[in-house]
Amino acid sequence: MKIIILGAGQVGSSVAATLASEANDITIVDVEGQRVRALQDRLDVRVVTGHASHPDVLYRAGAEDADMILAVTNSDETNMIACQVAYTLFHTPTKIARVRSKAYLAHPELFAQEALPIDVLISPEQIVTDYIQRLIEHPGALQVLDFANGKVRLVAVRAYHGGPLVGEQIQALKDHMPGIQTRVAAIYRRGKAMMPKGDTVIEVDDEVFFLAARKNIRAVMAELRRLDKPVKRIIIAGGGNIGRRLAMALENQYQVKIIDHNDKHSRELSAELERTIVLQGDAADSSLLLEENIENTDVFCAMTNDDEANILSSMLAKRLGATKVMSIINRAEYVDLVQSNLIDIAISPQQVTIGSLLAHVRRGDVAMVHSLRRGAAEAIEAVAHGDQKSSKVVGRRLDEIKLPEGTTIGAVVRGDEVLIATSSLVIEAEDHVILFVIDKKRLDEVERLFQVGVSFF
């Protein structure tokens, strides 16, 4: 696929790295020549220096025959105009734009084909906010990912000593929880992926990914670890786009405090937020944290734009008694360094965001993609089409489908019904199939499974 990425910032560069590794034809456009040249040195991509919305720049980038424009510059206006230019002058089939301002997002009619022809809107800040909110709703989870509009969730938890299922075989789950269906999709033991089988024994410190209907998540988590107490008190460090959105989403359910170092910004937050206590100060100031009862805080969220500041404030909050600390970390090399040892949950905005983009790049009808394990694995929601003659999956039992090595089907969503995968389950047309792919190199084979043969047409 020929894709033009407008903007070589954190989102653009991470998307480029992922897509370039999958044999796509990638061109990156950015106004800063030094930035795109640095990307060209480490990635197999073309680069063009110039303003992303200028017709001549898009022409040089190859917009005439591009399959997709991905506009993720730091300017909403540039992204919107670039999509308009791509549609009007180059008839680009798919146009995806990053739009952050709520002033625009509040008027969806702006993004109709007859107005601003943008096919897909993405707001990385909102995606990250939703992700963090799900983690807070499920204390003890390392990841909580939605499929089929929230009907099914994929949850990652670390198995703790004393969990009812720890030291037992996976097949014992059905005995422990009669009437509750779940499927263990993957286990990571000491950093290495394992394909779970019925006789696989769950060990202490295993990272277990399981799929279940949304209503059953808490019951399954209780089998793998002692359930954490429900969250009540939250402190957010940083009142930027994500911090502000998070406080707004949480303030009606929890006791929320937000710390921001900028006096003017703090005043604006105080006026905008209704129930959140806004504090002007340094989140890495131990006297301030102690004054605000950090030892009684359930979750400390470091959400500033500075990785080092986030790491330091999180480490300090943990040492001073916060039950759980989570931090946004943009630099990938920092994530593995601090995860679990120093910080309970390290959040990479790029990895959280990239799934919403990959769903539009994957072949076949892919409704949702979540990037996992720093991009090494993926969870996919694919829609089955066709019939037994034209499809490799429709009309077949799960044990008849030749899945690539390292791939498991965890659940099927049929209308409003969630069917946890069993060997005898038969895939029907329009089923949403949730797959876990341990080896991303096999994605091409997974995509081909869900492509419909010529006879369907």
C-alpha positions as CSV (number, residue, x, y, z in Angstrom):
1,M,0.0,0.0,0.0
2,K,1.3,3.5,-0.9
3,I,0.9,5.7,2.2
4,I,1.9,9.4,2.7
5,I,2.4,10.4,6.3
6,L,2.2,14.1,7.0
7,G,4.1,15.0,10.1
8,A,7.2,13.3,11.5
9,G,6.5,13.9,15.2
10,Q,6.0,11.2,17.7
11,V,2.8,9.7,16.2
12,G,4.0,10.0,12.6
13,S,7.4,8.5,13.2
14,S,6.1,5.6,15.2
15,V,3.4,4.8,12.6
16,A,6.0,5.1,9.8
17,A,8.3,2.6,11.7
18,T,5.5,0.1,12.0
19,L,4.1,0.4,8.4
20,A,7.6,0.4,6.8
21,S,8.4,-2.9,8.5
22,E,5.3,-4.4,6.8
23,A,6.5,-3.8,3.2
24,N,4.4,-0.7,2.6
25,D,5.6,2.1,0.4
26,I,5.9,5.0,2.8
27,T,6.6,8.7,2.2
28,I,7.0,11.1,5.1
29,V,6.4,14.9,4.8
30,D,7.5,17.4,7.4
31,V,8.5,21.0,7.4
32,E,11.7,20.3,9.3
33,G,14.3,18.7,7.0
34,Q,16.6,17.5,9.7
35,R,13.8,15.6,11.3
36,V,12.8,13.7,8.2
37,R,16.4,13.0,7.2
38,A,17.0,11.4,10.6
39,L,14.0,9.2,10.0
40,Q,15.2,8.3,6.5
41,D,18.6,7.2,8.0
42,R,16.9,4.6,10.2
43,L,13.8,3.6,8.2
44,D,13.2,2.4,4.6
45,V,11.0,5.4,3.7
46,R,11.0,8.3,1.2
47,V,11.0,11.8,2.7
48,V,9.9,15.2,1.4
49,T,10.6,18.5,3.2
50,G,7.8,21.1,3.0
51,H,4.4,22.3,4.3
52,A,2.1,19.3,4.4
53,S,-1.0,21.1,3.1
54,H,0.7,22.7,0.0
55,P,-0.4,21.1,-3.3
56,D,3.1,21.1,-4.7
57,V,4.5,19.3,-1.7
58,L,1.8,16.6,-1.8
59,Y,2.5,16.2,-5.5
60,R,6.2,15.7,-4.8
61,A,5.2,13.1,-2.1
62,G,3.3,11.1,-4.7
63,A,-0.2,12.0,-3.9
64,E,-1.4,11.4,-7.5
65,D,-1.3,7.6,-6.9
66,A,-1.3,7.3,-3.1
67,D,-3.8,4.9,-1.5
68,M,-3.9,6.8,1.8
69,I,-3.0,10.2,3.3
70,L,-2.3,10.1,7.0
71,A,-2.3,13.7,8.3
72,V,-0.8,13.7,11.8
73,T,1.0,17.1,12.1
74,N,0.7,19.1,15.3
75,S,-1.7,21.5,13.5
76,D,-5.4,20.5,13.2
77,E,-5.9,23.1,10.5
78,T,-2.9,21.8,8.4
79,N,-4.3,18.2,8.7
80,M,-7.8,19.2,7.6
81,I,-6.6,21.3,4.7
82,A,-4.2,18.6,3.6
83,C,-7.1,16.1,3.4
84,Q,-9.2,18.7,1.4
85,V,-6.3,19.2,-1.1
86,A,-5.7,15.5,-1.4
87,Y,-9.4,14.9,-2.1
88,T,-9.9,17.8,-4.5
89,L,-6.7,17.6,-6.5
90,F,-5.5,14.0,-6.2
91,H,-8.7,12.0,-5.4
92,T,-6.9,10.1,-2.7
93,P,-9.1,7.1,-1.7
94,T,-8.5,7.2,2.1
95,K,-7.9,10.3,4.2
96,I,-7.1,10.1,7.9
97,A,-6.6,13.2,10.0
98,R,-5.5,13.9,13.5
99,V,-7.9,16.5,15.0
100,R,-7.4,17.4,18.7
101,S,-9.5,20.5,19.3
102,K,-12.9,19.9,20.8
103,A,-14.1,23.0,19.1
104,Y,-13.9,21.1,15.8
105,L,-14.8,17.6,17.1
106,A,-18.1,19.0,18.6
107,H,-19.4,19.5,15.0
108,P,-19.1,16.2,13.2
109,E,-21.0,17.7,10.2
110,L,-17.8,19.5,9.4
111,F,-16.2,16.2,8.3
112,A,-18.7,15.1,5.7
113,Q,-17.5,14.4,2.2
114,E,-19.3,17.6,0.9
115,A,-17.5,19.7,3.6
116,L,-14.1,18.6,4.8
117,P,-13.6,15.2,3.2
118,I,-12.0,13.2,6.0
119,D,-12.7,9.5,6.1
120,V,-11.3,8.8,9.6
121,L,-10.8,11.2,12.5
122,I,-8.3,10.3,15.2
123,S,-7.6,12.1,18.4
124,P,-4.6,10.4,20.1
125,E,-5.2,12.3,23.3
126,Q,-8.7,11.0,23.6
127,I,-7.6,7.4,22.7
128,V,-5.0,7.6,25.4
129,T,-7.4,9.1,27.9
130,D,-9.9,6.3,27.3
131,Y,-7.2,3.7,27.7
132,I,-6.1,5.1,31.1
133,Q,-9.7,5.3,32.2
134,R,-10.2,1.6,31.5
135,L,-7.1,0.8,33.5
136,I,-8.4,2.7,36.5
137,E,-11.8,1.0,36.2
138,H,-10.0,-2.4,36.4
139,P,-7.4,-2.1,39.3
140,G,-4.7,-4.7,38.8
141,A,-4.9,-4.9,35.0
142,L,-1.8,-4.1,32.9
143,Q,-3.9,-3.5,29.7
144,V,-7.6,-3.4,29.0
145,L,-8.6,-3.4,25.3
146,D,-12.1,-3.1,23.8
147,F,-13.5,-5.1,20.9
148,A,-16.9,-5.1,19.3
149,N,-17.9,-1.7,20.8
150,G,-16.9,-2.9,24.3
151,K,-18.8,-6.2,24.3
152,V,-15.5,-8.1,24.6
153,R,-12.4,-7.1,26.4
154,L,-8.8,-8.4,26.2
155,V,-7.2,-7.9,29.6
156,A,-3.6,-8.5,30.6
157,V,-2.8,-9.2,34.2
158,R,0.3,-10.4,36.1
159,A,-0.4,-13.7,38.0
160,Y,0.4,-13.2,41.7
161,H,1.3,-15.7,44.3
162,G,-1.9,-16.7,46.1
163,G,-4.2,-16.4,43.0
164,P,-6.7,-19.3,42.9
165,L,-5.5,-20.5,39.5
166,V,-1.8,-19.9,39.9
167,G,0.0,-23.2,39.9
168,E,-3.0,-24.9,38.2
169,Q,-3.7,-25.8,34.6
170,I,-5.7,-23.4,32.4
171,Q,-8.4,-25.9,31.8
172,A,-9.3,-25.6,35.6
173,L,-10.8,-22.2,34.8
174,K,-14.1,-23.7,33.9
175,D,-14.3,-25.6,37.2
176,H,-13.3,-22.5,39.2
177,M,-15.9,-20.3,37.5
178,P,-18.9,-22.4,36.3
179,G,-21.1,-20.5,34.0
180,I,-18.5,-17.8,33.1
181,Q,-16.8,-18.2,29.8
182,T,-13.2,-16.9,29.2
183,R,-10.3,-17.8,26.9
184,V,-6.6,-17.3,27.7
185,A,-5.2,-15.9,24.5
186,A,-1.5,-15.8,25.3
187,I,0.9,-16.0,28.2
188,Y,4.2,-14.2,28.4
189,R,6.7,-15.9,30.8
190,R,10.0,-14.1,31.5
191,G,9.4,-11.9,28.4
192,K,8.8,-14.8,26.0
193,A,5.5,-15.7,24.4
194,M,3.8,-19.1,25.0
195,M,0.9,-20.6,23.1
196,P,-1.5,-21.6,25.9
197,K,-3.0,-25.1,25.9
198,G,-5.4,-26.7,28.3
199,D,-2.6,-28.4,30.3
200,T,-0.5,-25.2,30.5
201,V,0.2,-24.4,34.2
202,I,0.0,-20.7,35.1
203,E,3.1,-19.6,37.1
204,V,3.7,-16.6,39.4
205,D,4.7,-13.5,37.5
206,D,3.2,-14.8,34.2
207,E,1.7,-12.0,32.1
208,V,-1.7,-13.5,31.1
209,F,-3.9,-12.2,28.3
210,F,-7.5,-13.3,28.5
211,L,-10.7,-12.5,26.6
212,A,-14.1,-12.4,28.2
213,A,-17.4,-10.6,28.0
214,R,-17.1,-7.2,29.6
215,K,-19.3,-8.2,32.6
216,N,-17.1,-11.1,33.5
217,I,-13.7,-9.4,33.5
218,R,-13.5,-8.8,37.3
219,A,-14.4,-12.5,38.0
220,V,-11.7,-13.8,35.8
221,M,-9.1,-11.4,37.2
222,A,-9.9,-12.7,40.7
223,E,-8.7,-16.1,39.6
224,L,-5.3,-14.9,38.7
225,R,-4.5,-12.4,41.5
226,R,-5.9,-10.8,44.6
227,L,-8.3,-8.1,43.5
228,D,-7.1,-4.6,44.2
229,K,-9.5,-2.4,46.1
230,P,-11.7,-0.1,44.0
231,V,-10.0,3.2,43.2
232,K,-11.2,6.3,45.1
233,R,-8.4,8.9,45.2
234,I,-6.5,9.9,42.1
235,I,-3.7,12.5,41.6
236,I,-2.9,13.6,38.1
237,A,0.5,15.3,37.4
238,G,0.2,17.6,34.3
239,G,-2.8,19.5,33.1
240,G,-2.1,19.3,29.4
241,N,-4.4,17.8,26.8
242,I,-4.4,14.3,28.3
243,G,-4.3,15.3,32.0
244,R,-7.2,17.7,31.5
245,R,-9.3,15.2,29.5
246,L,-8.6,12.5,32.1
247,A,-9.6,14.7,35.0
248,M,-12.8,15.7,33.2
249,A,-13.6,12.0,32.5
250,L,-13.0,10.9,36.1
251,E,-14.1,13.8,38.4
252,N,-17.7,12.6,38.7
253,Q,-16.7,9.1,39.9
254,Y,-13.5,9.6,41.9
255,Q,-11.8,12.2,44.2
256,V,-9.4,13.8,41.7
257,K,-6.6,16.3,42.2
258,I,-4.5,17.7,39.3
259,I,-1.1,19.3,39.7
260,D,0.3,21.7,37.1
261,H,3.4,23.9,37.4
262,N,2.0,26.8,35.3
263,D,0.1,29.4,37.2
264,K,-2.0,30.6,34.2
265,H,-2.8,27.1,33.1
266,S,-3.8,26.1,36.6
267,R,-6.3,28.9,36.7
268,E,-7.8,27.9,33.4
269,L,-8.1,24.3,34.6
270,S,-9.7,25.4,37.8
271,A,-12.4,27.3,35.8
272,E,-12.9,24.4,33.4
273,L,-13.1,21.5,35.8
274,E,-16.1,21.3,38.2
275,R,-15.1,18.9,40.9
276,T,-11.4,18.4,40.5
277,I,-9.1,20.1,43.0
278,V,-6.4,22.0,40.9
279,L,-3.0,22.6,42.6
280,Q,-0.3,24.8,41.2
281,G,3.1,23.4,41.9
282,D,5.8,20.8,41.1
283,A,4.5,17.2,41.0
284,A,8.1,16.1,42.0
285,D,8.0,18.2,45.1
286,S,7.8,15.7,48.0
287,S,6.5,18.3,50.5
288,L,3.6,19.0,48.2
289,L,2.8,15.4,47.6
290,L,2.9,14.7,51.4
291,E,0.7,17.7,52.0
292,E,-1.8,16.2,49.6
293,N,-1.8,12.8,51.3
294,I,0.0,10.9,48.7
295,E,0.2,7.9,51.0
296,N,-3.6,7.6,50.8
297,T,-3.7,8.0,47.0
298,D,-4.9,4.9,45.0
299,V,-3.5,6.0,41.6
300,F,-0.9,8.6,40.7
301,C,-0.9,9.4,37.0
302,A,2.1,11.3,35.5
303,M,0.8,12.9,32.3
304,T,3.2,15.7,31.4
305,N,5.0,15.9,28.0
306,D,8.4,15.3,29.7
307,D,9.3,11.7,30.1
308,E,12.0,12.3,32.7
309,A,9.7,14.4,34.8
310,N,7.0,11.7,34.6
311,I,9.4,9.0,35.6
312,L,10.8,11.0,38.6
313,S,7.5,12.1,39.9
314,S,6.1,8.6,39.6
315,M,9.0,7.1,41.4
316,L,8.7,9.7,44.2
317,A,5.0,9.1,44.5
318,K,5.5,5.4,44.8
319,R,8.2,5.8,47.4
320,L,6.0,8.1,49.4
321,G,3.2,5.6,49.5
322,A,0.9,5.8,46.4
323,T,-0.7,2.4,45.9
324,K,-0.2,2.4,42.1
325,V,1.7,4.8,39.7
326,M,1.3,5.0,36.0
327,S,3.2,7.2,33.6
328,I,3.1,8.4,30.0
329,I,6.5,7.6,28.4
330,N,7.1,8.6,24.8
331,R,10.6,7.2,24.3
332,A,10.3,3.4,23.7
333,E,13.7,2.6,25.2
334,Y,12.5,4.0,28.5
335,V,9.3,1.9,28.7
336,D,10.9,-1.5,29.3
337,L,13.5,0.1,31.6
338,V,10.9,1.3,34.1
339,Q,7.9,-1.0,33.6
340,S,7.1,-3.0,36.8
341,N,10.4,-2.4,38.5
342,L,10.0,1.3,39.1
343,I,6.6,2.2,37.7
344,D,3.5,-0.1,37.8
345,I,2.2,0.8,34.3
346,A,4.2,2.6,31.6
347,I,2.0,3.9,28.9
348,S,3.3,4.5,25.4
349,P,0.9,6.9,23.6
350,Q,2.2,5.8,20.2
351,Q,1.5,2.1,20.9
352,V,-2.0,3.0,22.3
353,T,-2.8,5.2,19.3
354,I,-1.4,3.1,16.4
355,G,-4.1,0.4,16.5
356,S,-6.7,2.9,15.4
357,L,-4.6,3.6,12.3
358,L,-3.6,0.0,11.6
359,A,-7.3,-1.0,11.3
360,H,-7.5,1.0,8.1
361,V,-4.3,-0.4,6.6
362,R,-4.9,-4.1,7.2
363,R,-6.4,-6.0,4.2
364,G,-9.8,-7.6,4.6
365,D,-12.5,-6.1,6.8
366,V,-10.7,-5.3,10.0
367,A,-12.8,-3.4,12.6
368,M,-10.2,-3.0,15.3
369,V,-6.5,-3.5,15.9
370,H,-4.6,-3.2,19.1
371,S,-0.8,-3.2,19.1
372,L,0.7,-5.2,22.0
373,R,4.1,-6.0,23.5
374,R,5.7,-2.8,22.0
375,G,4.4,-3.7,18.6
376,A,5.6,-7.3,18.6
377,A,2.1,-8.8,18.8
378,E,-1.4,-7.7,17.7
379,A,-5.0,-8.4,18.7
380,I,-7.3,-8.1,15.7
381,E,-11.1,-7.9,15.3
382,A,-11.8,-9.2,11.8
383,V,-15.2,-9.5,10.2
384,A,-16.0,-12.7,8.3
385,H,-17.7,-12.3,4.9
386,G,-18.9,-14.6,2.1
387,D,-19.9,-18.3,2.3
388,Q,-18.2,-21.6,2.6
389,K,-17.1,-21.5,-1.1
390,S,-15.7,-18.0,-1.1
391,S,-14.3,-17.7,2.4
392,K,-11.6,-19.7,4.2
393,V,-13.4,-19.3,7.6
394,V,-17.2,-19.0,7.1
395,G,-19.0,-22.3,7.6
396,R,-16.0,-23.9,9.2
397,R,-15.4,-25.1,12.8
398,L,-12.5,-23.4,14.6
399,D,-10.5,-26.6,14.6
400,E,-10.8,-26.8,10.8
401,I,-9.3,-23.3,10.2
402,K,-5.6,-23.4,9.5
403,L,-4.4,-20.6,11.6
404,P,-0.8,-19.4,11.2
405,E,1.6,-20.5,14.0
406,G,1.3,-18.3,17.0
407,T,-2.3,-17.2,16.3
408,T,-5.3,-18.0,18.4
409,I,-9.0,-17.2,18.0
410,G,-10.3,-16.0,21.4
411,A,-13.9,-15.1,20.8
412,V,-16.6,-14.5,18.2
413,V,-19.2,-11.7,18.5
414,R,-22.4,-12.5,16.7
415,G,-24.8,-9.6,16.9
416,D,-25.1,-8.9,20.6
417,E,-23.9,-12.4,21.6
418,V,-20.4,-13.1,22.8
419,L,-19.2,-16.6,22.0
420,I,-15.9,-17.6,23.7
421,A,-13.9,-19.8,21.3
422,T,-14.3,-23.6,21.4
423,S,-13.1,-26.1,18.8
424,S,-16.7,-26.9,17.7
425,L,-17.7,-23.3,17.2
426,V,-18.7,-22.6,13.5
427,I,-17.9,-19.2,12.0
428,E,-20.9,-17.5,10.3
429,A,-21.0,-14.7,7.8
430,E,-20.7,-11.2,9.5
431,D,-19.3,-12.7,12.7
432,H,-16.6,-10.5,14.4
433,V,-13.7,-12.7,15.1
434,I,-11.2,-11.7,17.8
435,L,-7.7,-13.0,17.1
436,F,-4.4,-12.8,19.1
437,V,-1.3,-12.8,16.8
438,I,1.9,-13.4,18.8
439,D,4.2,-13.2,15.7
440,K,3.4,-10.0,13.7
441,K,5.3,-11.5,10.7
442,R,2.3,-13.8,10.3
443,L,-0.2,-11.0,9.9
444,D,-0.2,-11.3,6.1
445,E,-1.5,-14.9,6.5
446,V,-4.1,-13.9,8.9
447,E,-5.4,-11.1,6.6
448,R,-5.6,-13.6,3.7
449,L,-7.8,-15.9,5.8
450,F,-10.4,-13.2,6.0
451,Q,-10.3,-12.0,2.4
452,V,-13.2,-13.1,0.2
453,G,-12.6,-15.1,-2.9
454,V,-13.6,-13.9,-6.4
455,S,-16.7,-16.2,-6.4
456,F,-18.2,-14.0,-3.7
457,F,-18.5,-11.1,-6.1
